[in-house]
Structure formats: C-alpha cells, structure tokens
Amino acid sequence: MPSTGADATAPPVDEPLLDEPTRALCTSVAQGSLAPARLAVVAPGGHGKTAVLGHLARRCEAHGVTVAWFGAPGGVDPVDPRTAELVLVDDAHELSDTALDTLRQLAERDGAGLVIAARPWPRPAALGAVLARLRGQVALRPLDASRVAALLGRDRAGLVETVCTQTLGVPGFVTRLAAALRGQKADAEAARGELGAAVLDEFRPDLDRLPPETLSLLLAATSGAGIDVDLLAGLLDTDHDGVTRALDAARACGLLTHDGTPLPLVAAAVTALVPEERRLAVSQRLVRLQLDREGPVLELVRPLLGSGLSGAEPAEAFEAAADEAAADDPVLAARLYAAAAEAGRPVSVLGCRWADAAARAGDVDTTLRLADQVIAEPDAAGRADAARTAATACVHKGQLDRARELYAWSDTRLARVQAALVAVQQGNAGEAERLLAAPAPGEPPTLLAGALSALARGAIESVTEGPTLALSTLVDAAETLEPVGRTTFLPDTPAALGALVGMHCGEFAVASTLLERAVAAESGGRPARTRHLLLTGWIALLRGDLDSAARTLRTAGTVESPRDWLFAVGLRAGVARRSSDLTTLRALWADVRESVIRVRVDVFTILPFGELAVAAARLGERDRLVHHLARARRLLAALGDPPLWSAALHWSGLHAAITADRTAEAADHAGALAHIAGHSHHHKALAEAAACWLDTLSGTVEAARVESAARALHATGLCWDAARLAGQAAIRTTDRKAMVSLLECARSLGGAAQGGAPATTPPDVPALSERERQVAELVVSGMTYRQVGDRLFISAKTVEHHMARMRQRLGATSRADLLAQLRGLVTTR
C-alpha cells in the first residue's frame, strides 16, 4: 500500500496502466497542441501521478521537448524558464515554503509549461495559490478489469476479479498486489477470493511506517466505526477538526475511500498484520465509548466474536449487541448471547431473550434448554415469557401435552391464546373457548395479541362452523400479523392454518395467496418460512403438479422441527406415490417410521398422516400407522366429527383401503363421506367420487357418472385424484367405448393438473398405437402382465411382446427407464 512518504520520483514504465484519455492528453502536450501545458494532477497516493508524469516526460522528450523535474537531482533549481520548455513537479504537497515560493514565481509566468502532481492533502495555502494559476486538471481513473487483465497476463486471468475487488482498481495497489501474487499458492488462494499471509506480509513495512493516529483510524474503520466523528474523536483524543485532518490524511494516502471505508486490501492487511491485542484494544475502546453514550454497538462488537474476551465489559457489550441484532438476525443474536454468557453474564439474566433468539433461528433444542434454565431459577428475569417460548417450541416438536402445561404455567394473555390453539389441535374445543374468553387485565391489546386471538378463533370456527367463516377469520388474522409477525416465534401462523383449512375445503387459490403473502412478509420469521413453503408444496401435490411440489420441497431447505419434518416426509412420499416410484417410496420408509414416532397426530397433521397411510398400504406397512389413525378418529369424535377435518381423513382412508384391497373398509369411508356430502361442494365432490370408486372396484362402471365425479374433483383442486379416478375406471370397465372415453378424460384432467392444456407427444418420441397405449396405461398403473391380459382379453405373452416392442422403439435401457417413459407418454398426451 502507498506509504505516507513521497511518491517515487523515478517514473516507472507502466504505460499499459494509463487509460486512453490520459494517453491522448500526454500526446497533445508532447506535440505542442496544448503548449504551454499548465495542468494539475491531484489524486491520493497510489493513483498513478508519478506514472503519468513519467509517461509525459518520455513522450515530450521523444518529440524534442526539453523537460526538467522541479527539485530533482540533475534538474534546475531554481528553474530557469529558458532552460526547459516543460517543468514537471511531483509530490508538490511536500515542498518547503521556499520551494513553493519559487514554484509560485514560475507559475506566474504564463508562457512556462508546468504540470504539478500533488495529493489532495495536505494543501498549504501557497500550494493552493500555485494550483489556482493552472488551466486544467488530469483526472486519474481506477483501472478497469481489462487493464488489470493486461497487467496480470493471460496465464493469471483467473485473478482479475480478486485483484479488482481487493484494490478497487487503484493502480498502486494493483501493481503491488499483482507482484505479490506471483507464487503458485498465492494464485490458488486469490482464485478463491482469499489473500494469504505471504501476500499480505508484503504490506507490513507500509503499516509500520504509518503514524499511530492513522493506524488507529484504520483499526477503527475495520472495527465498524465508520465516519462517526464523535466516536473517532474519543478514540483519538482530539476534537472534530482533528478527526477531519486524520481522515483527510488517510484518504490522501489512498487507504480510505471517500465514504471512510478502507479498501478491502487495506482492511485485510490491517486485520492480518496488526497484533491482535492492539486490534482488540481499539475495538473495546470504541465499544466502551459507544455504550457510554448509549449508541448502537452491533457493528463494533461483531468483530469481537470468537475473541474469547471475558469480564464485565465484554459481557455487557455482547449482550447489548445481541439485543440490537435480535429483531433482524436471530442467528447472530443467539451467537452474541452465547458470547455474553461465556464472558460471564449469568444465563438467568440472558436466558429468556437468548431462548427467543434461538427459537427464531430454528434451534428448538437450545431454546428448550435455555428456557428450562430460566423457568427453574426463581429469580430469573422473564420466566413467564420463557415458559411461553418453551411451550411454542414444544408445539414445533409435536409435544402438545407438554406445550399445554407450559402455556398454563406462563398464564399470560398470549400464552392463553396459544394454549387455545393447542386445545383445538388436541380435540378440545370447549377448553379452547374457555381460554380465549378468559380476561387478561393489564395487558395491552397489541397487533400481535389481536392476530393470535383471531388465529385461535379461526381454529375454533374450523371445527364448529363452516369453512367460509373460519377462512375469513384467518385471512384477517394473517393481515393483522404482517406488520409485526417477522420477529415473533409462533406455534403456528394464520397463513399456515388458513392454508390447511383451504386445502381441506377445496379453496386452493385462497390457500396459495395466504402462503405467498406470508412468505413475502416473513410472517413468523425463519421457522414459519419453512412451514409456509412446505404447505405450498402440498398445494402443488394435491393439484397434481408434482414437479412444482418437488421443487418447492427443495426450496424449503433443511427441515429442523419434527412437525415440519413430518410434512416434508409426507410430501416426499406423496410425490413418490403419485409418480409410481416404489423404489423411492421404499427408500423413504425409514424416515416415515421415524417421523411418525417423533410426532403424535393432531387435527392439524391429518393431511400428512393421511398421505402416509396410503403410502403404508402401498408398501404393506399399514400396521405402522394404525394407532395414529385411531387417535385421529378419537380427536375428531371429541370435536363432533367436524366435516372440514374428518373428510380428509376419510378420503385418505378410502384410498388406503383400496390400495390394500379392503373393500369393506373402503365402503365405511365412502359412507362417512356420503354422510357429510351436504356440508359443501367440496364434500359433495368427495362423496360422489368415493361412490364411484366403490362401483369401480365392484366392476360396475358408469362412464358418465365417473366422468362427472372426476371433473367435480378437478374443480375442487384435487386434480391428480380426478385423473386417477377416471383412469382406474377406464382400466376396469369392459365397455371399450367407455374405456376410451374415460381414458381421454383422465388424460385431459392429468394434463390440466400441470397448470395448462394437455401436452402433446414431442415430435421426436415415437407414437404408441391404441393397443400399446392401453397396455402401457395398465402396466404403469401397477398391474401384472396377466392382469393386463385379462382386462384386454389377450394373453400375458402378448402383453410381454407389446412391452418388448415399445422398449425397442423408445430406446429404453432398462425396465425402470421404459416405465418412466411410458408414464410420461400416457399421462401427458
């Protein structure tokens, strides 16, 4: 990095570093177009002033112009205008008063060619008077990527971005960094955006030459102080004018940008080369000054993380910074609270806030550990809030009994409202009503309290009233929560519950809108985002858009809480089952077994448990879910079998029974759906589809009725189920005309499930004959060759021949590849 001393007098030959406007200007001066040239070159150190003067001198001498360097050995001092046609002055800011007086006399002679280079600071009055007599100024621009690339050479082109980023294109830094990066190891580190110790050590002498005041300023800048004049004045033991002078000096050296930020290379060198104890001393001094004036300390404390500092002052600093970070960055806040505890702050003081930050960061286990410590300490601050946070964490873990116990112990207004939500989940609407109606004197009616009260009210309405009222209440709750929900750890959000209600009653558009708005508003913070995305994936799954479902599942990322994991596993199982991917379904089953062990079923988890029940029937693992499904039926019975929630359980139960070939059990579920058919259009569609399934299983297929039922299902949003009903009815009918009609219906509904018109076979894929398509559809549905032959009145051997021909024509490399291609052909025509 440029030192605070004079720029080198001997001009280096670095012509490639000069941009075209500067080269053109030098050419004009040399050719006499600008004679006499009277120019200033004012820029911080390292920006190429000396290089410009050297290039200008060489160009002028090449054209026969006599050039003298003011004050240089072999030059003229004092300068005689008759001796040289052009006088060049470098580092004019360092000239003595006597030299500046001589320079002023020369500048007063208008016929003399004069080019003066200087830093912007210091600016003695005499120098200012000299520069004022010049006619123009040469603008020195940072090097762009192309010029940096030219300097580095083709074999090191991969370092261009790193060099530009670290130096901001300042020529002096570029040339020195490029030279320091010549080693193979250094090149490898720089290609990763890193600067190793060997590279940075090149700049140690420059740091050693810096005045203490400038080094302290750089340490403050790399510690997050910015240009806080009051803070820097305290650090440097000076006044505002002294801070301004120190900043001007650092900028003039090229160490700071105009906004007071160190160049990345400078910051890296300071961090790596200045002894840690000195850096920590400056940081602690800044933090103490900021704490004393009650200012923000987060950016000052952040560099202290991992330093191992302990004692009252570091603990106070870490705690204050954590409180600052808590709203916007709970992960950082949790780290800072941990640092405060390591520095000596008692957990009983930090625990409640630390637990909340850990919860919003998604670390449920740490939340429970910290909250438990606070609850167990009689003198700890915020015990009631800690209990509520722990209860909410228990909801995420699926431990609803423990959650109710903790909410009851907390006994705040928010705790009662959240306990009411849990009571509905556990099948106790009466207790939910009582908790919601309980007065809470002294607690203000905040937006959060209002939103959560509406959330609990919507949950109650979902089991006591129609879905329309519940959805309306939950939409209002979601809108109320939006301004304040980002920083709150919740057992559930109005958007999530509203989406569940929407999916259970066929209002998929409302459900999607709720979730989209919640994700945009970050309602419920980081933990709720995962839940919102998983539910978005469920909407895609039920609509039959398997690609979107899988893509959204990937977007959700790592799933932390057991409840979310249950929904994620159920979503994966649903995609695999609908894709007839038994290999994936079997591989997934270990996760399914663990998820159903870790989470007990409740009213709000009927959807994933129902999907897993169908998958279990497909794999012959029905016993794994018997107790969970029995509990779900008991919960719904305790609530009076609310149609909104019970319909989904019976619908999945119907398909599990069909898959397991248990006709009597399927009939029971169909009867239950028929009993609640009058509740809504959605329930009517489910009941009619269930009746068609029973008829189909018995071999009685009324094509018009099945098609009508399938289209009604599709209209409610259950697009995949609609296509499957029509397709299965087609394979089971003996009426060829009905089969063709139902297959066409299945294809159209299946194509529409993907969000558009049915797709056509790509032109490069061989078309299947009608008979081959019939065989393919039956085989893809899971039937054996013998079963296919019985259905189509052909032999199993003929079916095998059809499959062999299709495999050859499609170029399938394996049976799995063939089935995958056929699945695409028969579902997207």
Number of C-alpha atoms within 10 A of each C-alpha: 25 20 18 19 13 15 20 12 16 11 18 14 12 15 12 13 22 20 15 10 13 17 18 12 16 23 18 17 23 23 16 14 11 15 16 16 25 24 20 23 24 23 22 24 29 24 24 25 28 24 24 24 24 22 20 25 23 17 19 22 13 12 13 12 18 14 20 24 22 22 16 14 10 9 16 16 15 13 18 13 16 7 13 17 20 27 25 23 23 25 20 23 21 18 17 13 13 10 17 21 15 14 24 18 13 20 21 12 12 13 14 20 23 25 25 26 25 27 26 17 19 15 14 15 11 18 22 13 14 20 25 12 16 19 10 14 15 19 13 20 16 21 21 16 16 10 18 24 20 14 19 21 13 9 8 16 14 17 22 23 15 17 27 20 14 22 22 19 20 24 26 20 25 27 20 17 21 18 14 18 23 13 11 9 13 17 21 16 16 21 18 11 15 15 24 18 13 13 23 20 14 15 21 15 11 15 20 13 12 16 11 12 17 19 18 19 26 24 23 24 21 24 24 19 23 19 17 13 17 14 22 26 16 16 19 17 11 13 13 14 11 15 24 15 13 20 25 19 21 25 23 23 24 26 28 23 15 11 9 19 19 23 20 17 22 23 20 18 23 22 17 16 17 15 10 13 9 12 21 17 12 18 25 20 17 23 27 17 18 19 16 9 9 10 12 14 25 21 17 23 23 18 15 20 15 10 10 10 19 15 12 12 17 23 23 19 26 30 29 22 24 31 21 18 20 23 15 12 17 25 19 20 28 27 18 29 28 22 25 29 22 18 21 17 21 13 22 21 16 22 27 28 26 29 30 31 30 25 28 29 21 24 19 24 18 19 27 23 13 22 30 18 18 26 24 11 12 10 11 18 18 18 23 21 23 28 27 32 31 31 31 31 31 25 24 24 21 22 18 24 14 16 27 25 14 23 27 19 17 23 17 18 22 21 27 27 28 30 29 31 29 29 24 26 22 24 22 18 23 14 16 25 18 12 21 23 13 11 11 14 8 7 11 10 10 9 16 18 19 17 26 27 22 24 30 30 22 28 29 24 20 25 23 18 15 16 25 16 14 24 27 13 22 31 25 17 26 27 18 19 27 20 14 16 23 21 20 20 25 24 22 22 25 31 35 27 27 30 29 24 26 23 26 23 25 24 20 23 13 18 25 22 15 24 27 16 16 27 21 10 18 20 30 29 25 21 25 27 21 25 26 29 24 29 28 25 30 31 26 28 24 23 25 28 22 25 14 17 26 20 12 18 24 14 13 17 11 12 19 16 21 22 23 24 25 24 25 27 25 26 28 23 28 24 25 20 19 17 17 17 15 16 11 15 22 17 11 16 18 10 16 24 16 14 20 21 14 15 21 18 26 23 22 18 19 22 23 21 26 25 24 31 27 26 28 24 21 20 15 12 17 17 11 17 21 12 12 21 19 11 17 25 19 15 21 22 13 14 21 14 18 18 27 24 24 23 25 21 25 23 23 23 23 26 25 24 23 21 18 19 13 13 15 12 17 27 18 15 23 25 16 18 28 20 14 19 19 14 15 17 16 22 26 20 26 27 27 21 29 26 21 26 26 19 15 21 17 11 13 15 22 15 21 12 14 26 24 18 25 30 23 21 28 23 15 20 24 26 28 25 23 29 29 19 24 31 29 20 27 29 25 18 22 16 14 12 12 18 22 18 17 26 25 17 23 30 21 19 29 31 23 21 26 20 13 11 14 17 16 11 15 10 7 6 12 13 15 17 10 10 12 17 17 20 25 24 24 24 19 20 16 11 15 14 20 16 17 23 19 12 18 20 10 14 16 17 12 15 22 15 12 16 21 15 12 22 19 11 13 17 14 17 10 10 12 12 14 20 20 16 19 24 18 13 21 20 21 19 16
